[in-house]
């Protein structure tokens, strides 16, 4: 699922509003591996890869980032205040202009540096949250950290892939999409927007990402999509369904209408150790990291990360709060079922059909 979202986001570089991603998890969970492998399906000149950069390196680099994918392997490498601001501006305004003074033959003269977008920015991180202003400009993805997934990965590595991928065919497909230079019309876009509960201001940006992913899926299937009289590809409900299946949980988590599955499992484990969520704290048994690692079958790093997320979201409290391995975790009554955010494909279809019938 993560690879598919990354793939669609990379295709979105061709659009007026590309999608940017932050892939989050503990170390060794496959964040960078997934992004790097997925990027092989795209031509080299579509991607700019950086491990880290100084505060003003991006401004002074002279890089052409128009409709490029900017990959930064670790978000910590671009976490500086000014650099984070530059990236934030690039993603919002699709352009950054920076004026400064430079010394030329003993004299100081003004010089202007410009970085052009639009750009699809992708990074990986072990942090729970990035800079708050950057966080709302990115779609956050958490990789599968379950023991079952770890077992599948180890088995796959042991067996070997057994085949070679012909990336040139995928590069040709991408060149085809690039040469189409197509605008994509989503005839039911208003029906999607009308059925999203306006529970958070960040949805004003999220709706753009949702529609861009639908447009990316339409471009990917351009050979089987129709064109309107204005030369635009027409998205089908199948495009919306594919994006819904991949992302509806992520968008709900982004505005805290849903809880990430690893965090939910931890909170349930804390509840079970506490015996009950109702009695006063002094009558309940505290959950510790050691107990949770045994119950969940996870390493202490996974447990610690998910516990910090649960505490930040208000599902768990730690009475010791010493930041170390020793803790006393108690579940709060806040845990509830996830709330739907994106309308289902059936809801979109029904609303669209009703609108057409009225017309």
C-alpha positions in Angstrom: 0.0 0.0 0.0 2.8 2.4 0.9 4.5 1.7 -2.4 1.3 2.4 -4.4 0.8 5.7 -2.7 4.4 6.7 -3.3 4.0 5.6 -7.0 0.8 7.8 -7.5 2.4 10.7 -5.7 5.4 10.5 -8.0 3.2 10.5 -11.0 1.6 13.7 -9.6 4.8 15.6 -10.4 3.2 16.0 -13.9 0.2 17.9 -12.4 -0.2 21.5 -11.4 -0.5 20.5 -7.7 1.9 17.6 -7.0 1.4 15.5 -3.8 4.2 15.5 -1.1 4.8 12.7 1.4 6.4 11.9 4.7 7.0 8.2 5.4 7.3 7.6 9.1 8.3 4.7 11.2 11.1 3.3 13.4 14.5 2.5 12.0 14.8 -0.5 9.7 11.1 -0.5 8.9 11.8 -0.1 5.1 10.9 3.6 4.6 13.9 4.5 2.4 13.9 1.1 0.7 10.3 1.5 -0.4 10.8 5.0 -1.8 14.1 4.1 -3.5 12.7 1.0 -5.1 9.6 2.8 -6.3 11.6 5.6 -7.7 13.3 3.1 -10.1 10.1 3.0 -12.1 10.6 6.6 -13.1 13.2 8.2 -15.4 16.3 9.6 -13.7 15.7 13.1 -14.9 12.3 13.1 -13.1 14.0 12.8 -9.7 16.4 15.0 -7.6 17.9 13.0 -4.7 19.6 14.7 -1.7 20.8 13.1 1.6 21.0 16.4 3.4 21.7 20.0 2.7 22.7 23.2 4.4 20.3 26.0 5.3 20.7 27.9 2.0 21.9 25.1 -0.3 18.5 24.6 -2.0 18.3 28.3 -2.7 21.8 28.6 -4.2 21.8 25.2 -5.9 20.5 26.3 -9.2 18.4 23.1 -9.4 15.4 23.1 -11.7 12.6 21.6 -9.6 9.8 22.3 -12.0 7.6 19.1 -12.0 10.4 17.2 -10.3 10.4 14.7 -7.4 12.6 16.0 -4.7 13.7 13.0 -2.5 15.4 13.7 0.8 16.4 10.5 2.5 15.9 11.7 6.1 13.7 14.6 7.2 16.3 15.4 9.9 18.6 16.5 7.1 16.3 19.4 6.2 14.9 20.2 9.7 16.7 23.5 10.1 14.5 26.5 10.6 15.3 28.4 7.4 15.5 25.3 5.2 12.2 24.0 6.5 10.7 27.4 5.6 12.1 27.3 2.1 10.6 23.9 1.5 7.3 25.0 3.0 7.3 28.0 0.7 8.2 25.9 -2.4 5.3 23.5 -1.7 2.8 26.3 -1.1 3.7 28.8 -3.6 5.5 26.6 -6.2 8.3 29.2 -6.3 10.9 30.7 -3.9 12.8 34.0 -4.5 15.7 34.9 -2.2 17.5 38.1 -2.3 21.0 38.6 -0.7 24.2 40.5 -1.0 27.3 39.0 -2.6 30.8 40.3 -2.8 32.1 40.9 -6.3 35.6 42.4 -6.7 35.6 44.0 -3.3 32.1 45.5 -3.7 28.8 44.2 -2.5 26.0 43.7 -5.0 22.5 42.5 -4.7 21.7 39.0 -6.2 18.5 37.2 -6.5 18.2 33.4 -6.4 15.0 31.6 -7.6 13.8 28.1 -7.2 10.9 27.1 -9.4 8.3 24.5 -8.8 5.8 22.9 -8.6 7.6 20.0 -6.9 6.6 16.7 -5.3 8.6 16.5 -2.0 9.2 13.2 -0.3 11.1 12.4 2.8 11.4 9.7 5.5 11.6 10.1 9.2 11.6 8.4 12.6 10.0 11.4 14.1 6.3 11.3 15.1 5.8 14.9 13.8 7.6 17.3 11.5 7.5 21.0 11.8 3.8 21.8 12.3 3.6 24.1 9.2 5.3 21.5 7.1 3.2 18.7 8.5 0.0 20.1 6.9 1.6 20.2 3.5 2.5 16.6 3.5 0.5 13.3 3.5 2.0 11.2 6.3 2.3 7.4 5.9 3.2 5.0 8.6 4.7 1.7 7.4 3.5 -1.7 8.6 5.5 -2.5 11.8 3.7 -5.7 12.8 5.6 -9.0 13.5 3.7 -10.6 10.7 5.1 -8.1 8.2 8.6 -8.5 9.5 8.3 -12.3 9.0 7.1 -11.8 5.4 10.0 -9.5 4.7 12.6 -11.9 6.1 11.1 -14.7 4.2 11.1 -12.7 0.9 14.8 -11.7 1.4 15.7 -15.4 2.1 13.9 -16.6 -1.0 15.2 -13.9 -3.3 13.1 -12.1 -6.0 13.8 -14.7 -8.7 13.3 -12.2 -11.5 14.5 -8.9 -13.0 12.3 -5.9 -13.5 12.4 -4.2 -17.0 12.2 -0.6 -15.7 12.6 0.7 -19.3 9.0 -0.3 -20.1 7.8 1.8 -17.0 10.0 4.7 -18.1 8.4 4.6 -21.5 5.0 4.6 -19.9 5.9 7.7 -17.8 7.3 9.4 -20.9 3.9 8.8 -22.6 2.1 10.4 -19.6 4.5 13.2 -19.7 4.0 13.9 -23.5 0.2 13.8 -23.1 0.5 17.0 -21.1 -3.1 16.3 -20.2 -5.4 18.1 -17.9 -7.7 15.7 -16.0 -11.3 16.5 -15.3 -12.9 14.9 -12.3 -16.7 15.3 -12.9 -17.6 14.2 -9.4 -15.0 16.3 -7.6 -17.7 18.5 -6.1 -19.4 15.4 -4.8 -16.3 14.3 -3.0 -15.8 17.8 -1.4 -19.4 18.1 -0.4 -19.3 14.8 1.5 -16.2 15.5 3.6 -17.1 16.8 7.1 -15.2 20.1 7.5 -13.7 19.1 10.9 -10.3 20.7 10.4 -8.8 23.6 8.5 -6.0 21.4 7.1 -8.7 19.8 4.9 -8.5 22.9 2.8 -5.1 21.5 1.7 -5.9 17.8 2.0 -8.7 18.1 -0.6 -6.1 19.2 -3.2 -4.0 16.1 -2.4 -7.0 13.8 -2.7 -7.9 15.2 -6.1 -4.3 15.1 -7.3 -4.0 11.4 -6.5 -7.3 10.8 -8.4 -5.8 12.7 -11.4 -2.6 10.7 -11.1 -4.5 7.4 -11.2 -6.4 8.7 -14.3 -3.2 9.6 -16.0 -1.8 6.1 -15.2 -4.8 4.6 -17.0 -5.0 7.2 -19.8 -5.1 4.5 -22.4 -8.5 3.3 -21.1 -10.0 6.7 -20.2 -12.1 9.0 -22.4 -11.4 12.6 -23.5 -13.8 15.5 -23.4 -14.2 18.0 -26.2 -11.7 20.4 -24.5 -9.0 17.7 -24.6 -9.1 16.7 -21.0 -9.0 13.2 -19.7 -12.1 12.2 -17.8 -11.6 10.5 -14.4 -13.9 7.6 -13.7 -15.3 6.4 -10.4 -12.8 3.6 -10.5 -10.0 6.2 -10.1 -11.7 7.6 -7.0 -12.2 4.1 -5.6 -8.5 3.2 -6.0 -7.4 6.4 -4.1 -10.1 5.9 -1.4 -8.9 2.3 -0.8 -5.3 3.4 -0.4 -5.7 6.6 1.6 -9.0 7.0 3.5 -7.4 5.9 6.8 -4.4 8.2 6.3 -6.5 11.3 5.7 -8.7 10.5 8.8 -5.6 10.0 10.9 -4.2 13.3 9.7 -7.1 15.2 11.3 -7.3 12.8 14.3 -10.6 11.3 13.2 -9.0 7.9 13.2 -6.2 6.3 15.2 -3.2 4.6 13.5 -3.6 0.8 13.9 -0.2 0.3 15.7 -1.3 2.9 18.3 -4.8 1.4 18.6 -3.2 -2.0 19.3 -1.0 -0.5 22.0 -3.9 1.3 23.7 -6.0 -1.9 23.7 -3.0 -3.7 25.3 -2.7 -1.0 27.9 -6.5 -1.3 28.7 -6.1 -5.0 29.1 -3.2 -4.7 31.5 -5.1 -1.9 33.4 -7.9 -4.4 33.7 -10.6 -1.7 33.2 -10.7 1.9 32.0 -13.2 3.0 34.6 -11.8 2.6 38.1 -9.6 5.4 39.6 -5.9 5.1 38.6 -4.8 3.9 42.1 -7.1 0.8 41.7 -5.7 -0.2 38.3 -2.5 -2.0 37.3 -0.1 0.2 35.4 1.3 -1.0 32.0 5.0 -0.9 31.5 7.1 -1.1 28.3 8.4 -4.5 29.3 4.9 -5.9 29.6 3.8 -4.3 26.4 6.8 -5.7 24.4 5.7 -9.2 25.6 2.0 -8.7 24.9 2.5 -7.1 21.5 5.5 -9.1 20.4 7.3 -5.9 19.4 10.8 -4.4 20.1 11.0 -1.8 22.8 11.6 0.9 20.1 8.3 0.2 18.4 6.5 0.1 21.7 8.1 3.4 22.9 7.2 5.1 19.6 3.6 4.0 19.6 3.3 4.9 23.3 4.6 8.4 22.7 2.0 8.8 19.9 -0.8 7.5 22.1 0.2 9.9 24.9 0.3 12.8 22.4 -3.1 11.9 21.1 -4.5 11.7 24.6 -5.3 7.9 24.6 -2.8 7.1 27.2 -1.2 8.9 30.2 2.2 8.1 31.7 2.4 9.0 35.4 6.2 8.7 35.6 7.0 10.8 32.5 10.7 10.2 32.9 11.2 9.5 29.2 13.1 6.2 29.9 12.2 2.5 29.9 10.4 2.8 33.2 6.8 4.0 32.8 3.4 3.7 34.3 0.9 3.8 31.4 -2.9 4.1 31.9 -5.5 4.2 29.1 -7.9 7.1 29.1 -11.6 6.7 28.1 -10.9 8.6 24.9 -10.5 5.5 22.6 -13.4 5.2 20.2 -14.1 3.8 16.7 -12.6 5.6 13.8 -14.7 8.2 12.1 -15.1 8.2 8.3 -13.7 11.2 6.6 -13.5 10.6 2.9 -16.8 9.6 1.4 -16.9 6.0 0.2 -17.0 5.3 -3.6 -20.7 4.3 -3.2 -21.5 7.7 -1.5 -19.7 9.6 -4.3 -21.4 7.6 -7.0 -24.9 8.1 -5.4 -24.4 11.9 -5.0 -23.1 12.2 -8.5 -26.0 10.3 -10.0 -28.5 12.3 -8.0 -26.9 15.6 -9.3 -27.0 14.4 -12.9 -30.7 13.3 -12.5 -31.6 16.8 -11.2 -29.8 18.4 -14.1 
